[in-house]
């Protein structure tokens, strides 16, 4: 009887040791992800992004765009747009003669935006046709495709399309009483017009300038219609007047701050500091993260923000990595990227990298786009005053130390007790 019982105890003892080793290794991996560089600034290529894009391309080929479309109205569009934009960012970091893969993939993504599924959620009857969301993001990606080519290499059809779409956007802004054009019938969000206006600035760097007046009028209109509570661009506005109807929110601000720097760096710098002061938080000492609503304001979650634990939007936090990076706020961008490496549960292989086990590819698309962020029109501005130190990691590292050590505590306690017992016997 004692043999089987002894064997069972040995098996249990080894199982406990295996579990303890696994837990400790997981804690060590988490600590490395908190410390190892996760961004590469405006010139280097962040480690793992091309493997992320390999995963995303396979996912898109398997229908990830259609799945994203079932989650929110622009899911298909955003999946392809962010994939293409990330490849443009990768291509910008490569020598001119080595951009063929980036150019091919960005063009492929742009073709998906021009397809019936890409246009399906949008109204052809808007001005400009299909609305400012569709026109702005498409124009930005089209300009990115042109940026990857030398002037002598640029395809004439792509140039004409970019010029025509820019002209349609410029005319719509010039004819509008509001700086914010409609994305859907009767609905306008400032973030969409920010992207579109940045694409006009990009036009004026690639082709003969023609939209300086349009951009200045847009900025004047924006400054007159800031959210009175935060001094930032509001989340949603009256489509006729452009007057704020919803307080500035983290999900839209994280994108606005990414693009505004290419429109007016001085105004963008002022807006970024306001955003950082009011929305970057570390709830329970764990962070940094981004609130969906400013401090003192609570509001409902929606499909854009996702769940809001402690008021924090994970999607806004991911996109703010890019916003911080284009503003030269390297410490904050690095901190948020490291936090995503821990919380995002990445799965690495030699060929692909995916976060959250690849269950939500749209999250991978936003993260790849954010980690490759750089200004396209302006130079990266001088860094703002630092708002975070290296020590933000200490609470999380402490949690990981406790997590990694906990499985070994029973064994250590038993060994201590046996040692005390032997000492007592020897004393007796």
Helices and strands as residue ranges (DSSP letters): H 2-35, H 49-61, H 64-71, H 75-92, G 96-98, H 100-113, H 116-119, H 131-147, H 156-175, H 190-206, H 212-223, E 236-237, E 244-246, H 250-260, H 265-279, E 280-281, G 283-285, E 289-290, G 309-311, H 314-326, H 330-343, E 347-348, E 353-354, G 356-358, H 361-371, G 390-393, H 394-427
